[in-house]
Amino acid sequence: MAIELEFINLVVRKSTLVSKYQGGIDQFKKDLPNQSLREDEELIRFGCMNWNDMEHFTDIIVGKGLEYKDQETKDFVVISSLQGALWEVDWIQFSENTCFAVPLT
């Protein structure tokens, strides 16, 4: 299944939240600052319309256990509707304005 992308998106694998995020998937959902949640069996997406909101949410999730440094991480990816993915991860692919998980090798 695919997840719809809009404006600015942060996408993370559910398995990463289970293994690294303090409180797991349920806490991640509680930490979302808006009603932009989209999910499928493998991925969860947070969306916003400005970079300040994305930076604020990134600070929250890093404080809860996900890794990030200078646009380098495999824990999550930020995807802009104008720029595409800001860095590469090997667990996601795109089709028009959606993304979907691919098996890790």
N, C-alpha and C positions, 0 to 999 in steps of 0.2 A: 504494500500500500504506500501511497505517497502523501507528503505533507505539503500543504499550500504555503507559499512564501509571499510575504508582503513587505514593502518598505525595507526595514532593517530587521534581521532575524538572527537569533542565536539557537543553534541546533545541537543537541547532545544525545548520545545513545543512552537508553534506559539502563543498559548494563553498566555503564560508567557511573551513573548516579547510584546504583545499588552498591557498587564496590568502593566508591570514593566519596560520595556526597554525604555529609553529616545529616542523618535523618532520612536518606534515600529519596526515592521518587516522591513520596507523600510530602516530605519537607520541601523539596524543590517546588512542587505545586503551590504550597503555602507561601513560599518566598516570592512568587511572581507578583510584581507590583501592578499588574493590570489583568484584563480578561482576554489576553491574546493567546492563551494556550491552544496548541494544536498538537496532536499526537497520533501515532499509529502503534503497532505492536513493538517496534524497536526504537523509535525516535520521539523526542519531545522538542517543541519549538516555542521560544519566547519571541515576541515581536514588539517593535516600537517604531515611532516615527522620527526620533531624533537621536543623535549620537550621545548626548548627555545621559539620556535614559539607559542606553546600552552600556555606557561606561559604569553607571551606578549599579546596574544589575550584575555586570561582570565582577565588580568589587565584592558583591554579596556572595556569588558562587565560588569565587576564589577563597574567600574567608571560610567557606563551608567544605573545602577540600579539593576543589578542582584546580588543576594547574594551568597557569598562563604567564607568559613572559614575552613581551615585545612581539605580539602577533605570532607566537610560536606555541602551539599546544596540539595534542591529539585528543584531549578531553572533550572539546567542543569546537564549533566553527561559527564564525559570524559571516552572514551572507547579506549583501546589499542588493537591492533590486537594480541599482545602477551599475555597481562594480562587480557583482558576483561574489564568490567566496574570497575573503580577505587573506586566507592561507589554505593550503591543501591539506586534506585529510583523506585517508585511504578507505574510509568506511561510508562514504556518501557519494551519490551521483545525482545529476540534475536532468530534468526534462521540462522545458519551458519555465513556468513559474512554480515548479514543485521540486521537492527533493525526496530521495528514498534511500534507505540503508542498503549497503552491499555487504556480503559476507566478508569477514576478515580472513586473510590468508595467513 
